[in-house]
Amino acid sequence: MSTSEPRRPQDPPGAPGGPAGQTGPAGRTGPGADPGTVQPSGATSTSTSSASPDGAFPAPYGPRTTGAGGHVLGVLIGLVLTAVALLVLLLGQSRVVADGIGGETLTVDALGIVLVAIGAALAALVALLAVRTSAIPFTGGLLALLVGGAYLFAPVASQRETIRLLATAQNRDAVLNAVGVATTGTPFVLGLVLLATGTAASLVRRRGIEVGTFRARTGGGTPPRRPGDRS
């Protein structure tokens, strides 16, 4: 007859009171697993599921994009704002220049200075609106470039047609002064700057899309440099 004591049956690996390191209920591990707290194996927290791998977008929604209607509206905004900016800028410059023509000293025209400041602010607004759509500065720059090019490269014909269409007995001097300012190349330079702004905004946006696509495909991180690329 055997005198050895009967062996105690071992607890199954998934039991709540199992040794440290064994799996508890619902996949929880460790000696302090609470059998009353059940978490589905496929559940994830909001903080981890809402963020991208590289932390670029903490919210679960991506940035807003501009559709076709937004680009069409941008074309209209660019045309209107640039036309108003050119008109105000040329009128202000014509008043500032008119006070100094034919005299030994320049006099200050407060209204002319204010008009120049307003025109410059409107032109800056056209450039800043490139963050919404590059169609705004691109369209405005094209308009200013065409108008400025006409007065810069064909001043005689442009002056004749402008006087015929716009000049009256009351505003003839103002129109002549504005045409004189336009022939100096101010609208042409403004058009080039706005065109460059719109082109740069479009290229930067396209570059950002390429980098974002690469990071989404590779799970985040900085794209590796090609051999020979400079920093």
Phi, psi and omega in degrees: 000135182276137180259003182288147180285149179292143181285143178280130181294139181284147177289145177296157184300331184265010183289152181295327183264020182293170181297164180298139178096345179276161185283130177265197182295144174057030172086004179281145184241165175101163182288339183262024181294130181271115182292344181275346181258117182245126178237123180302147184294334182265001184280145177229156180284160182294325184292327181275327182280337184272349182255148176282165183302325182263005179073018183288324182236097180293338179267155181285002181247141178280173178292155180289146178244159180263126180272189181296320178297323178294323178291321178296317176297325177296323177298315180295317179297318179298319179295312184292310183297319181291321178297316178294318179298317179296315181298311181294319181296315180292321178296318179296316179295323180296324178290320179295317182288324184297327181288341182253358181284129176078005180242161180278335180236149179268138175255153183270126175253105185297318180295320178297320179294319179296318180295320178297318179296319179294317178298319178294322179295320178294320177296320177295324177296320177300318179293320182291332180290000175296341178293337176273308177203136179289353178293334182293301179290331180293315179293316178297320178294322178295319178297311180296325180293319179292315180295313180295323178295324178296316180284334182278319186260343176224065187292325184293309180295321180294319178294318181298315181290324179294316179296321181294324184271326190245334188284138173229180180294333182275325186246017185298316181296319180295321179294318179297318179294320179294320177295320178299321177292321181296328180286350178281349176102008180299310178297326180295315179295318178299319178297318178297318180296316180292321176298317178296322178296314179296320179294317179296319179297320179294318180292320179295319179296319179294321178296320178297322178296319179296316180294319178297320178296320179296316181293324177293326181284327184259000179084025177098176180101169180274135179299136179293148180280145175285154178300129179094352178288141177261152180283000000 
